[in-house]
Amino acid sequence: MWETDDDLANLSSDHLSRSLARITRLKNSLENYNKEWELIQIFTPAENSKFIQVLYRKRNS
C-alpha cells in the first residue's frame, strides 16, 4: 500500500486531480515493481479511501 500524499496529489484538492494522482501512482508502481513477484490483484478502493491495495505473490522460480 502507498499513500496518495505526494506532489501530484498536493497540486489541487479537487476530486479529479486526486483521482489522476492515484492513477499515476498506480501506473508507476506497476511499471516498476520487482519482477521476482507477480501481480495478483488490484483492489477497488472505497469512495474516500486514501489507499489503493495491490496484492503481489513471490514467484516460485
C-alpha positions, -999 to 999 in steps of 0.1 A, spaced: 0 0 0 10 35 -6 -5 69 2 -16 94 -24 0 122 -4 27 132 -30 34 161 -53 7 152 -78 -20 148 -52 -10 181 -35 -13 202 -66 -50 205 -61 -76 192 -37 -104 186 -62 -116 151 -68 -104 148 -104 -68 158 -95 -66 134 -66 -80 106 -89 -54 113 -116 -27 113 -89 -38 79 -77 -39 65 -113 -4 79 -120 10 64 -88 -6 31 -95 7 31 -131 42 39 -119 41 13 -93 30 -14 -118 57 -4 -142 85 -6 -116 76 -35 -93 102 -62 -86 96 -89 -113 105 -116 -88 70 -110 -76 38 -114 -97 8 -92 -96 -23 -110 -83 -49 -83 -78 -56 -46 -77 -84 -39 -52 -111 -13 -60 -106 14 -34 -136 26 -13 -151 60 -23 -130 82 1 -101 58 5 -65 71 8 -51 38 -3 -52 15 -33 -43 -20 -23 -22 -41 -46 -16 -78 -40 16 -95 -51 29 -130 -46 66 -142 -48 72 -163 -79 82 -199 -74 111 -198 -99 
